[in-house]
Amino acid sequence: MLKLYHCPNARSMRSLWLLYELNIDFELIEMPFDQKYTRSPEYLSVHPLGRVPCLVHNETTLYESGAICQYLCEVFDKSDILGRSIGHNEHAEWLQWLHYAETVAVHGASLVQQNIIIAEELRSPVVIKLESRRLEKAIEVLNDHLNGRDYLLESGFSAVDTAVGYSIHMGSMFIKISEYKNVVNYYNKLKNREAFKKSLPKEVNDPLEKI
């Protein structure tokens, strides 16, 4: 049994996208990004913090999107099509970009809080400016790295592109990525992948009965 708990546009989109890239059978439990669902007793029995993603595979439960990415590749991608196992010459670089995805995402998450979630009177222009600049710097690093290449790894598309690609997807809500031509070209390639399109938000029904 393989099951993913997911909220549209949350970090769980990384996991959903990768599952579609792997083309394996799984059950998707999709919830609105609302504490009515994520803090419900039903969901807290699965994930004690009430967050997404949460991946359940038989007796194994994982909460962190980076760990989920690595686990899915280790278990379901023995040929290293999307993963890069220990011993592969790109293993260290693959790990680096997998975790760099969170370097990008943490600033995007702060901007979501400041621009969308918290009450307008509590928002801080200073924090918004600071986090926007930090996000821009993180994107600049990607832009430099992508010069002359299509994907993060020289060998081509891999699971780390789903991790970093999601972070760019969310970050583009708050900064002008049009100024970073290599990132724009990269993001356009990612957006055209069928697995990416399938992971985008759709209408969500009440999911609690499925937990």
C-alpha positions, 0 to 999 in steps of 0.5 A: 500500500502506497498513499500520499496525503496532499494539499494543493500547492503545498510542498506535497506537490513535490511528492505528487509530481515525483509519484507521477514521474515514477508512474507507480500505483498509489492512493492520493488523499487530497485535502484543502489547505485548511486546519479543519482537515489538516488538524482533524483527529483523523489526520493527526492520527497519521501525521502528528503535526498536521502538515503535508506531505505525508507518505505511507508505504506499508508500515513506513510513514514519512513526513519530509518531502526531501526524505520522501523523494529519496525514499521513493527513488531508493525503493521504486527506481532501482535503475537510477532513472530519477534517483542517483544511488550511492556509488553513482558519480552524480550521487553527491550532486543529486543530494545537494540539489535535493536539499537545496530545494528547501533553501529556495522553498523556505523563503517562498514559504515565508512570503506565503505567510506574509502575503497570504496567510496572516492578517494584513495588519500583522504583515511586515514590509521589512520581512517581505523585502528581506525574504524576497531578496533572499529568494532572489539570491537563491534563484540567482545560484540556480540561474548560474548553475543552469547556464549551458544545461537543460536540467540540474544534473548534466545527465538530464532530468531527475527527481531533484528537478521535481524538488527544485522545480516546485520551489521555483513554481511557488517562488515565482508568485512573489519575485520576477523570475523573468529576470533569470533567463536560464531559470525561465528556460528550465522552468518552461521545460518542467511545466511541459512535463505531463507529470507536472501538469497532473500535479497541479491543483484540481477541485478538492472534495471532502477527504476525511472519509478516506483517511 
